[in-house]
Amino acid sequence: MTQPLRHLVLILGDQLDELASALQDFDPQRDAIWMAEVAEESTHVWSAKQRTTVFLSAMRHFADHLRACGYPVFYSRLDDADNTGTLAGEIARTLRQVTPCALVMTAPGDWRVLQSLRSVARDHQLPLDVRDDTHFFSTVRDFARHAEGRKQLRLEFFYRELRQRTGILMDEGKPVGGQWNFDAENRGSFGRQGPVAVPPPTRFAPDTITQEVIALVNVRFATHPGSVASFGWPVTRPQALQVLQEFIAQRLPQFGQYQDAMWEGEVWLYHSHVSCALNLKLLNPREVVAAAEAAYRDGSAPLEAVEGFIRQILGWREFVRGIYWTQMPDYLQRNAMAAHAPLPDFYWTGDTEMACLRDAITQTLQHGYAHHIQRLMVTGLYALLTGVSPQQLHEWYLAVYVDAVEWVELPNTLGMSQYADGGVMASKPYIASGKYIDRMSNHCKGCRFDPALDAGPDACPFTAHYWAYLRRHEAVLAKNPRMGMQLKNLQRRLV
């Protein structure tokens, strides 16, 4: 390769997209790609084995694909003898071999990583070209313009803007079906019979590359939480496309009705399981949304299911990203409800008598996965009600889920789940008693605790802590008009 190099293009573990902005003007005769596996990314939080494995395996597969396409690639493996263990150290090691005129990258998904890479560029007196992440429907600047002058930021309004701008689920300028949001139709439970004939998830037997990564992770991160015995996540684009296609054909029609439902021992249900591939950039959200909309247009999936699914991607995913990048870095430290209790040890083991928590945490440690209601209204709800430090809970979510990248995980945890941002993200704390879990699952049937009781040895901890939370924060919550009914119920109990 002729030196000096024009561009050294940095590709991170969640940027596995051949169409990424950093590669738009790539010239294999003058540029090279840099990728690195580093221990820092598995140890700055105690990353679970499933999460580390999916990142490393997907990175190795992507690097092989790039090489096959003729891209020059500098690639640091975690088990290289001289691996420094940090992104900054590995860039410096590469810069001792080549001298680029500039570093180029797509905007990362983590504030910490962006600051680190900017520091590296300054230290080596190299320009760093940080390009927009075109993987999204909107830019951070779009969100900032939307947010300007607003007293409150709410998903629904940003979502409607994006629907109008893109024409997705629109007919002649109006929302398909005459309404923007079908959330009220998407809150069904399975009833006594439970889920029936749920299609199996799309899983993949580990190939040679993934087997090598699993062996490495089991040795290098032996003390880290979870297990990789069940590993089957998509780690290539063809695999990710297969997951998407099978979801659209097999589970999307039932997704809407049952998206909030839970059932003991049922890990996968009717959910899409594409968030990991989306966040690694193996899938583009445009093709995911287009596939779902096509299913509605051709009559193979009902509108309420399709709109509910599209809202998670076109709406929630874009909204969360905007919150993250316009609120950082101080957002990470927010703690509006003054919650400082330590995260219970059972979050790392699943060893608890509470059936709902045991089920959600056990499957999380086994598969690196739990669906959104398990995260919001089981593991998140318990932490909120008991006053767990939102920063400790954030680190747990970032560590244990295969789809966790900070731009999406942090606002969902601190804002939506824990109300630690004081209402930037959500209009009220999402609190409920054990009766909610009883209504949406069968967990309570096999649990030693009674969701109807809030005192005594058989009282459900969720129910007891729910009323305690309302009492503890009554003065603050009284200022929130959406909490009126719950506070009235509290007053009736105190009479």
Secondary structure as UniProt FT lines:
FT   STRAND          5..10
FT   TURN            13..14
FT   TURN            18..19
FT   HELIX           21..23
FT   TURN            24..25
FT   TURN            28..30
FT   STRAND          31..36
FT   HELIX           40..43
FT   TURN            44..46
FT   HELIX           49..68
FT   TURN            69..70
FT   STRAND          73..76
FT   TURN            78..79
FT   TURN            81..82
FT   HELIX           87..95
FT   TURN            96..97
FT   STRAND          100..106
FT   HELIX           111..123
FT   TURN            124..125
FT   STRAND          128..131
FT   TURN            134..135
FT   HELIX           140..147
FT   TURN            148..149
FT   HELIX           155..166
FT   TURN            168..169
FT   STRAND          170..171
FT   TURN            172..173
FT   STRAND          174..175
FT   HELIX           176..178
FT   HELIX           183..185
FT   TURN            192..193
FT   HELIX           208..220
FT   TURN            221..223
FT   TURN            229..230
FT   HELIX           237..250
FT   HELIX           252..258
FT   TURN            259..260
FT   TURN            264..265
FT   TURN            269..270
FT   HELIX           275..280
FT   HELIX           285..297
FT   TURN            298..299
FT   HELIX           303..310
FT   HELIX           311..317
FT   HELIX           318..327
FT   TURN            328..329
FT   HELIX           330..333
FT   TURN            336..337
FT   HELIX           345..348
FT   HELIX           355..367
FT   HELIX           372..374
FT   HELIX           375..379
FT   HELIX           380..386
FT   HELIX           390..400
FT   TURN            402..403
FT   HELIX           406..410
FT   HELIX           411..417
FT   TURN            420..421
FT   HELIX           434..440
FT   HELIX           443..446
FT   TURN            451..452
FT   TURN            457..458
FT   HELIX           461..472
FT   HELIX           474..477
FT   TURN            478..479
FT   HELIX           481..483
FT   HELIX           484..494
//
